[in-house]
Amino acid sequence: MGAVECEKSIKHIIEINCLSEKNSNILYKCLLSDDSLKQNEMFTRANVSGNILKIELQSNTCEDIRYKAKNIYDYLHFFFKTVETFA
């Protein structure tokens, strides 16, 4: 009898409350156009509603979710530091 593989998908949603709708739209466009994030499949989808941006992460392992979340949080930190610098 062969080993049975479990296909368990883990989802994690990061919700960002931006200061303005303008910032959330800029961040949304940056996320969607970032080739590195796309190539490494760092997030499954993102959607924006007003000043709220939601980013969905999905994987089969908790370790991979943590890795993706850390990368997204690093990206967000860089984004907001940049916005702060040029504001």
N, C-alpha and C positions, 0 to 999 in steps of 0.2 A: 504494500500500500504506500503510495507517494505522500509527500508532505503537502499539506493544504495551506495555501497562502491566504491570509486575511487582507482584504482590500478595505482598510479603514481610512477614511479621509478626514483629516482634521482641518477645521477652518478657524481662522482668527481674524477679527475685524479691528482695525485701528481707526478710531474716529478722531478727527482733528477739527477743533473749533478755531477757525482763523479769525483774525480781527475784523476782516471785511470780506465781502463777496468777491471783490477784485483779487485779494490775496489767494482765496481758495481756488479761483479760476486759473490764476497763474500757476499755482502749485499743481493743479490737476493737469494742465498742459505740459508742464515740465516732466511730471511722472510718465505721462503717455509717450513723450518724445525721447525719453532717456533710453538709449540703445543698450547700455549695460544692464539696466533693470529688466529690459525685455529679454535679452539673451539669457540671463540667469534666472528668468521666470520668478522674480522676486515677489510679484503679486499677481493674483488671478484677475482682479478687476478693481476699478476705482469709480466712484461716482460722487458728484458734487451737487449739493442742494443749498443754495444761499451761501452762508459762510461755513457750512459743514462739509468736510470731505471725508469719505469713508473709503478705506483701502482694505480689500479682502486678500488674505493670505491663505494658501491651501497646500497641504502636504500629507504624506502618509506617516511621518514621524514627528514627534515633539521636538527632537533635536533640529530638524530642518525648519520647523516653524520658528524656533528661537533664533536660528541663523538668519532667516528672512526678516523677522521682526527687528533684529539688531541692525541689519543693513538699512531697512526702511527708516528706523529711528535716527540712524546716522545721517541719512539723506535729508530727513526733515530738519535735523539740527543745523546742517549746513545751509539749507534753504532759508530758514528763519534768521540765522546769523547774517546771511547775505542781505536779506530784506531789511534787517535792522541797520546794517552798515550804510545802505544806500537810501534809507528813508529820511 
